[in-house]
Structure formats: C-alpha cells, structure tokens
C-alpha cells in the first residue's frame, strides 16, 4: 500500500490542490495528511532504493516544504525523505486553534511522526524549523536519529539587523501597518526583497527559480490568513526567546541526545554567524559546518555541500543503515 492510499491521506490528484497550481520537482509528490484538528501538506521524494533510513525536513518562517527540494534531491540515494508544510504555510491550512508557537509546531511534527509511524527519523530544520526540531528532539528523543540544523532560530541578545522586521511583526497592530506600507509592492518586488535577505549571493537563484518564487508569492499574498499566520508565528519565535528554565531553547539544545550537524552561513542576515560556536557547544557531540559565502538558506544555496556533510555525519555515527520497518514491510 502506498502512502497516498493510507486512510486520511490525499494526493496531488485531490481537488483540494488546484490543478496546475502545485509545483513539485521531478520525482516529488505532494499529499495531505489529515489528523484530528490538524491537516498537513507533505512533500515526499521517492528514494532511489528501498530500505533507506527516513528523514523529515522542517522549513522556516514564511517558507514551505519546497525550500528542501534541492537537498532532498541530493539525498535521494541516502534517505527516504519527506518535508512538511507547517500549519498555515505552503499548502497546509491554518491551525484550528490558531496556535503558532514553537511548541505547537513541534507538537504538529510529533503528531505526524507518531501517526505515520515513520520515526525515528533524521530530522532537518531551517531557522524557525531549527527551533521546532530542537524542541522535538529534546521532548521525544525516540523520534530522532540525527539532527541537522541550518541557521536555527535560537535566542540571541544582539539581534541581526535583518531580523528586526520579524521581531516588530510580533507587536500588536504592526502586521496591519506592514500590510499598508507594502501594499503597492508587486509580487516580483516582494520576492526580490526576500531573496536579497535570505541568500548570501542572490545571483545563485536561477531565472526559472525566481519566476516560480514570484508565482508562489502571488498565491500566498492572496490567502486571507497570510498576515495572521505570519504575525502569530513571529510572536511565537519572540516568545520562545523569553522562555527560561527547562523550556528555554538553549536548555533544550543541551538535552538533545541525537548526533547533530549545525550549518551556519557567514552572510546570514537573520541568524548571527557569531552563534555558531555557542550552538556547537550546546548540542553535545555536534559538528559544525560554516559556509562563509552562504546566507540564511544554505540548503538551497549549497545543497551539495550540506548533503556531503550529512553523509559524513551518517558514516561517522553509524546511522546510514537500512530502515528495519521498511525491510519488514511495516513502512
């Protein structure tokens, strides 16, 4: 039985995804997983051979599962990969309870893994997704084999200048102000702004890739819940920075048992490159990959380099074996 035939799962052929609107790379498919009070779009790539260990990819604020397509393609011979659209992002509808905290997102990831029976997985997270993945790994170590974090959104005292708008977005009334200020911007101008902010070298984005991003920007801006989700998610990040004790992200990073790979970009305008050493010390036994020319989305700019570093992690930790559940026919 394929994953698209499982109860509560819809594939891209379902009317819930408008025909021609969903973009998937060659070898990918998009389906919807429906759980009580939770609906998640899941992007998957068919592995090159059966029995590969499973992986799950979590995107950042304003992103989607598509942010991982390049890396998933690079790792098709290494893992059986899936990428989630967090509630309210990509093709996932808003959360029923309108809770967009780090904890709520982590709960959604855990519920997906428990329901699908895919754990333990090699867990990847970028930015917001890095904070979410950290919380998942700390709370449910049984679900995580390794942890790969690309510019994780961990608390820092000196916020990067590029991250200030995100912090301001968390303030009451600011979203409406942003909406008014940016009302005259075209989707192309908005996309250019995001690209300039997130990439260390925006020229690495191909003309075709940029055109697809503009198309996706137009779709997202037309969603009636766009600003509400962005505002509440930004507030969730800011709130997580203020938590202390066992709920603090740095404390939870210290509780992670899984081998970790940390990836930081020297040109990151959102997460400080200065945090790399502190993060490496917080995640026990972690390894650090610093890419001086990369920005906030190294997995999109240098997918082959990130993939190679992950393969090294698997080789050195013995995590490259086949998945027993798949071999036994239970996957």
Number of C-alpha atoms within 10 A of each C-alpha: 7 6 14 16 10 11 9 12 18 21 19 19 12 12 9 12 17 10 10 7 10 13 13 15 12 10 12 17 19 24 22 23 23 16 14 8 8 17 24 26 27 25 27 24 22 18 21 15 11 14 20 21 24 22 25 28 32 29 28 25 18 17 18 22 23 19 18 27 24 17 21 28 23 17 23 17 14 24 29 24 27 23 26 29 24 30 23 24 25 22 24 19 17 20 20 12 9 14 16 24 19 27 17 17 25 23 16 22 21 19 15 21 16 13 13 13 13 19 22 20 22 25 29 25 26 28 24 26 27 27 30 29 31 31 26 25 25 21 16 14 16 14 21 23 22 26 28 27 26 27 30 28 26 21 20 13 6 9 14 14 11 15 14 11 12 18 15 17 22 20 14 12 11 14 18 13 12 14 11 10 10 11 9 9 10 13 18 16 13 16 21 16 11 14 21 15 19 22 23 23 15 17 10 13 15 10 10 9 11 16 14 13 20 19 16 17 16 15 14 18 12 9 11 9 14 16 17 16 21 20 22 20 25 25 22 20 24 21 14 20 18 11 14 11 9 10 15 16 24 23 17 20 22 15 19 24 20 23 21 24 23 25 26 28 24 18 20 24 20 21 28 24 21 12 15 21 13 10 19 19 14 17 24 16 13 19 17 17 17 15 19 13 16 23 29 29 25 26 24 21 22 17 20 17 16 24 19 13 19 22 17 15 21 18 12 11 13 9 17 16 13 15 21 13 14 15 12 9 9 9 16
